[in-house]
Amino acid sequence: EGGYLFLPNHPTVMIDPLFIGTEVMTKMPVRSVVVDYMYYMKLLNPLFKWIKAVPIPNFSNTTNTHKMRRMDRALDEVVQGLDRGENFI
């Protein structure tokens, strides 16, 4: 069996993933997909690494081939995790 992918119905930064993630985490293990500017914040990065979050590039300002390759790698990691039965939000 594959895992579950929980998708909010609108863009979120902090509050929705916290509420949804907390609720889901009480019932099953879940990994977060986090925009890279949040993932690499000095105070939050150790937490994101500990929960095995997947960083994705921020496309709101620029798009380039480097970001596209990083997005492809992140999506591959999520797809492989889903195939292994992992859950993502």
N, C-alpha and C positions, 0 to 999 in steps of 0.2 A: 504494500500500500504506500501511496505517496503521502506527503505532508500537506498542510494547509497554508494558503497564502491569504492573509487578511489585508484588505485594501480599504483605507478610508475613502469616503465618497467625495472628499474635497482636500485640497492641499493643506498639510498640517506641519507645524514646526515642533511644538513641544507638548502642549496640553493633551491633545487627542491621543497621540501615541502613548503617553503616560497612563491615561485612563484606560484605554483599550488594552494596552500591553499588560497593565496590572491585573485587569480582569481575566484576560486570557491566560496569563502566567500562573494563575491560581489553579487552572484546570489542565494545562499542558505546557511543556517547554516551548519557548518561542524565541527566535532570533529577530533582531531589528534590522531594517534597511534604513540607513541614516545618510542624509546629505553630507558631503565631505566637510563643509565648513563647520558643521557641528561635531562630526566624528573626530576631527583633529584639534579641537579646543583642548588646551592643556589640562584643564580640570576634569573634562568629561572623557578624554581619550582612554584613560585606564579603565573606566567603567565600560565603555563601548568594546574595548578589547576583551574584557572579562566576560561579557555576555555574547561575545563572538558576533558583534554587529557587522553588517556589510556596508562599507562606505560607497556612495554613488556620487558622481560629479554633479555640480550645480550648473545647470544650463541656462539659468535666468539671465546671466550677463553675457556669456560668450559660448560659442560652440566651435570646437576644433577637432582635428583627428585624434589628438591625444586623449581628450575627454571621451570621444566616441569609443576608443579602445578600452579605456577604463570602465565605461558603462557596459561594454560587451563582457568584460571579465566579471564584473559584479553580477550581471544577469546570469552568466554561466554558473557562478557560484550558487546563486539562488536556485536555479533549475536543478543542478546536481544535488543540492540539499533537499529539495522537494522530493526528488527521486529516492533519496535515502530515508525519507519519512520525517524530515525536519520541518518545522513550522516557521513561517516568517510573517512579520507585520511591517 
